Amino acid sequence: MSEVKRRTAGRPPGPGKSASGHSQSLVRGLNLLERLAATPGGLALSELAESVDLAPSTTHRLLQALQGQGFISQDAELGVWKIDVKTFRIGNSFLEARDFVATSRPFLRRLTAQTGETANLGIRDGATAVFLAQSESSQMMRMITRLGSRAPLHASGVGKALMAWLPDDEFDRVVAERGLSRVTENTLHTPESLRANLAEVRRQGFACDREEHAIGLHCVASCLHDEHGIPLAAISVSGPVARIPESRLLELGELVRDTAAEITARLGGRIPDVTEASVEA
């Protein structure tokens, strides 16, 4: 008998079978946690068992194990099961550890490869957008933004993508603080025109900068959102009008929007419904 066969023959059958059983129980327990996390009001035993296609007795045993570890609790009056503080802490540790700049970098590089243009990431700081990351185009004539540089929210693609989701009072505060001064002749410089444009940004999922920040430059941008639907940052693709004419803005805008949605999902965020925004046209 070979060495391999002797080792196989001498291995007790119990532990291997037990490990498989433990793995199955773990998966079932995690499925229960997912169902409860998706139902803040809690679920009854029968509802949980049906939703994960398990017998009530098996479901109850798993629930008791999760309860014993502090992951879930049972409402004494209603009898429903809910996630508990330990589950929240684990989820919150992910939110605290995430780094949207590092997460976004490979997506910025992919956008540059797909479009041939420079891709940027920026955040809002008061009434301005601050650029934190960039994937530079290899074209001789290209858009380059110094990291740490700023642009007015109302006169940049990244800025308008971020501004579109501001509550009304915050929109008014930004306008009062910064004003809507013209950077170029194409800059939106009245509250009415800006509000109408931001409503369009929310509807289509991306912002367009049509030579509003620099003559000869077009840009499309879209937001990354956190788990509450609040903007974390925005990504953009920018380039000269000669390579990004008006006819190409929709195509690039949809590409940037879809990429922003991918990053948002990777970060555990969610894209808000248009009706959740407060800035009215």
C-alpha positions in Angstrom: 0.0 0.0 0.0 1.4 3.4 -0.9 2.1 6.2 1.6 -0.8 8.2 0.4 -3.2 5.3 0.6 -1.9 4.4 4.1 -2.6 7.9 5.3 -6.1 7.9 3.7 -6.9 4.6 5.2 -5.8 5.6 8.6 -7.8 8.9 8.7 -10.9 8.7 10.9 -14.0 9.3 8.9 -15.7 11.4 11.5 -14.0 14.8 11.4 -14.3 15.1 7.6 -18.0 14.6 7.7 -18.3 16.9 10.7 -16.4 19.7 8.9 -18.8 19.5 6.0 -21.8 19.6 8.4 -20.3 22.7 10.1 -19.8 24.4 6.8 -23.4 23.8 5.9 -24.6 25.2 9.2 -22.4 28.2 8.8 -23.9 29.0 5.3 -27.4 28.5 6.6 -26.8 30.8 9.6 -25.4 33.5 7.4 -28.4 33.2 5.1 -30.6 33.8 8.1 -28.6 36.9 9.1 -28.9 38.3 5.6 -32.7 37.8 5.7 -32.9 39.5 9.1 -30.6 42.4 8.0 -32.9 43.1 5.1 -36.0 43.2 7.4 -35.4 45.9 10.2 -38.8 45.1 11.7 -37.9 41.5 12.3 -39.3 38.1 11.1 -41.2 35.4 12.8 -39.8 31.9 12.9 -42.2 30.6 10.3 -41.4 33.4 7.9 -37.7 32.9 8.3 -37.9 29.2 7.8 -39.9 29.6 4.6 -37.6 32.3 3.3 -34.5 30.1 3.5 -36.3 26.9 2.7 -35.5 25.1 6.0 -37.6 23.2 8.5 -38.8 25.3 11.4 -36.9 23.1 13.9 -33.6 23.5 12.0 -34.2 27.2 11.7 -34.9 27.5 15.4 -31.7 25.7 16.3 -29.6 28.0 14.1 -31.4 31.1 15.5 -30.6 30.0 19.0 -26.9 29.5 18.1 -26.8 33.0 16.6 -28.6 34.4 19.6 -26.1 32.8 22.0 -23.3 34.6 20.2 -25.0 37.9 20.4 -25.7 38.3 16.6 -29.5 38.3 16.9 -32.2 38.7 19.5 -35.9 37.8 19.9 -38.5 40.4 20.7 -40.1 39.1 23.9 -43.6 40.7 23.1 -43.8 40.1 19.3 -41.8 37.0 19.1 -40.0 38.2 16.0 -36.2 37.8 15.5 -34.0 40.8 14.7 -30.3 41.4 14.2 -28.5 42.6 17.3 -25.6 44.9 18.2 -22.9 42.4 17.4 -24.0 42.1 13.8 -24.1 45.9 13.6 -20.5 46.2 14.9 -19.2 43.8 12.3 -20.9 45.6 9.5 -19.8 49.0 10.9 -16.2 47.8 11.0 -16.4 47.3 7.2 -17.7 50.8 6.7 -15.0 52.3 8.9 -12.2 50.4 7.1 -13.3 51.1 3.5 -11.1 53.4 1.5 -13.1 54.8 -1.4 -10.0 56.4 -3.0 -8.0 53.1 -3.1 -11.1 51.2 -4.2 -11.7 53.7 -7.0 -8.2 53.7 -8.5 -8.4 50.5 -10.6 -11.8 51.8 -11.9 -10.2 55.1 -12.9 -7.5 53.3 -14.8 -10.1 51.2 -16.5 -12.0 54.3 -17.6 -8.8 55.8 -19.0 -8.2 52.5 -20.9 -11.8 52.5 -22.2 -12.0 56.1 -23.2 -8.4 57.2 -23.8 -9.1 60.2 -21.6 -8.1 61.3 -18.1 -10.3 60.1 -15.2 -10.5 61.9 -11.9 -12.0 61.4 -8.4 -13.0 64.3 -6.3 -14.8 65.1 -3.0 -16.8 68.0 -1.8 -15.3 70.5 0.6 -17.7 73.2 1.4 -18.5 75.0 -1.9 -15.7 73.5 -3.9 -14.7 70.1 -5.3 -11.2 68.8 -4.3 -9.4 66.3 -6.6 -7.8 63.4 -4.8 -7.0 60.8 -7.5 -6.3 60.7 -11.2 -5.6 58.3 -14.0 -3.9 60.3 -16.7 -4.5 60.0 -20.4 -1.6 59.1 -22.6 -2.7 61.5 -25.3 -0.3 64.4 -26.1 -3.1 66.9 -25.6 -4.9 65.9 -22.4 -6.6 67.2 -19.3 -4.3 67.2 -16.2 -5.6 68.3 -12.7 -3.1 68.8 -9.9 -4.1 66.6 -7.0 -5.4 68.7 -4.2 -6.6 71.4 -6.5 -10.1 72.8 -6.3 -12.9 73.7 -8.6 -16.3 75.5 -7.9 -19.1 73.0 -7.4 -21.4 74.8 -9.8 -18.7 75.1 -12.5 -17.3 71.6 -12.8 -18.5 68.1 -13.7 -17.5 66.5 -10.4 -18.9 69.5 -8.5 -22.3 69.3 -10.1 -22.5 65.6 -9.7 -21.9 66.1 -5.9 -24.1 69.2 -5.7 -27.1 67.5 -7.4 -27.9 65.5 -4.2 -27.7 68.4 -1.7 -30.7 69.2 0.4 -32.4 72.5 -0.4 -31.0 74.3 2.7 -27.4 73.1 2.0 -27.8 74.2 -1.7 -28.8 77.6 -0.6 -25.9 77.8 1.9 -23.4 76.9 -0.8 -24.8 79.5 -3.2 -24.7 82.1 -0.4 -21.2 81.3 0.6 -19.6 81.0 -2.8 -22.0 82.7 -5.2 -22.4 81.5 -8.8 -19.6 83.5 -10.5 -18.9 82.9 -14.1 -15.7 80.9 -14.7 -16.3 80.9 -18.4 -19.1 82.3 -20.6 -20.8 78.8 -20.4 -20.9 78.6 -16.6 -24.4 78.3 -15.1 -24.6 81.5 -13.0 -28.2 81.8 -11.8 -29.9 79.6 -9.2 -32.7 78.8 -11.6 -30.5 77.5 -14.4 -28.3 75.6 -12.0 -31.3 73.9 -10.3 -32.7 72.9 -13.6 -29.4 71.4 -14.6 -29.0 69.5 -11.3 -32.5 68.0 -11.8 -31.3 66.6 -15.1 -28.1 65.3 -13.4 -30.3 63.3 -11.0 -32.5 62.0 -13.7 -29.8 60.7 -16.0 -27.3 59.8 -13.3 -24.4 61.9 -14.5 -23.3 65.5 -14.9 -22.0 67.2 -18.0 -19.5 70.1 -17.9 -19.8 71.8 -21.3 -16.8 74.2 -21.2 -18.2 75.5 -18.0 -14.9 75.3 -16.1 -12.4 75.7 -19.0 -13.0 76.6 -22.6 -12.2 73.7 -24.9 -12.8 71.1 -22.2 -15.7 68.7 -21.8 -16.3 66.5 -18.8 -18.8 63.9 -17.5 -19.1 62.9 -13.9 -21.1 60.7 -11.5 -21.4 60.2 -7.8 -20.3 57.4 -5.5 -22.8 57.0 -2.6 -22.5 55.5 0.9 -24.9 53.1 2.5 -27.4 55.9 3.2 -27.3 57.2 -0.4 -25.3 60.2 0.6 -22.5 61.3 -1.8 -19.0 60.1 -0.8 -17.2 61.4 -3.9 -17.6 61.7 -7.7 -15.6 60.3 -10.6 -15.2 61.9 -14.0 -13.8 61.6 -17.5 -12.4 64.8 -19.1 -10.9 65.7 -22.4 -10.7 68.3 -25.1 -13.8 69.1 -27.1 -12.1 67.8 -30.2 -12.1 64.3 -28.8 -15.2 64.6 -26.6 -17.8 66.4 -28.8 -21.4 66.9 -27.7 -22.3 63.7 -29.6 -20.1 61.6 -27.3 -21.2 63.0 -24.0 -24.2 60.6 -23.6 -22.0 57.6 -24.3 -19.3 58.6 -21.9 -21.8 59.8 -19.3 -23.5 56.4 -19.2 -20.1 54.7 -18.9 -19.0 56.8 -16.0 -22.4 56.4 -14.4 -22.3 52.6 -14.6 -18.7 52.7 -13.3 -19.7 54.8 -10.3 -22.5 52.3 -9.6 -19.9 49.5 -9.6 -17.7 51.4 -7.1 -20.7 52.3 -4.9 -21.7 48.6 -4.8 -18.1 47.6 -3.9 -18.2 50.0 -1.0 -21.5 48.7 0.3 -23.3 51.9 -0.7 -26.6 52.4 -2.5 -27.7 54.8 -5.3 -30.6 56.9 -4.0 -33.9 57.3 -5.9 -34.3 60.6 -7.7 -37.2 61.5 -5.3 -34.8 61.4 -2.3 -33.0 64.5 -3.5 -34.2 67.9 -2.2 -32.8 70.4 -4.7 -35.8 71.2 -6.8 -35.7 72.6 -10.3 
